[in-house]
């Protein structure tokens, strides 16, 4: 109990330092719990906004690259070791809970381009996650995905595309191989 309290106190101090470093590009509500193990990286003109009463646990990394924006609504919970990596925009609606080891990428490498893979650039499309969503552990949310309100995404599911409101999504496992 004492260690949890100290973790969140140090986490709040870390958020104050982030606020000093990133200035107006970072807006957060101090009525939240940020673990000391949380990392926020804002590059160039990127921005981070979070609502009140959010909980961010150990190992969570939020990266906003280029002009990327991350918006987290009120009452959101991000469990251990989640990664949110935005080059365009990722928005998470209020009262959404996100399980351990969830990854979100609003971009892909442009693998069809000629040249060295490292320098082929990116294709981006925003990610939108509705209100009151539960995303199970180990899920991957890919660019252009839109998850409606009140959805449940089962553990280890890969999401690409639109998930309508009030839907449960799970994935049956098949291995598919194609030439690129």
Secondary structure, DSSP 8 states (H G I E B T S, - for coil): -HHHHHHHHHHHHHHHHHHHHHGGGEE--SSSEE-TT-EEEE-TT-EEEE-SS-EE-TT-EEEE-TT-EEEE-TT-EE-TT-EEEESSEEEE-TT-EE-TT-EEESEEE-TTSSS-GGGS-EEE--EEE-SS-EE-TT-EE-TT-EE-TT-EE-TT-EE-SEE-TT-EE-----------
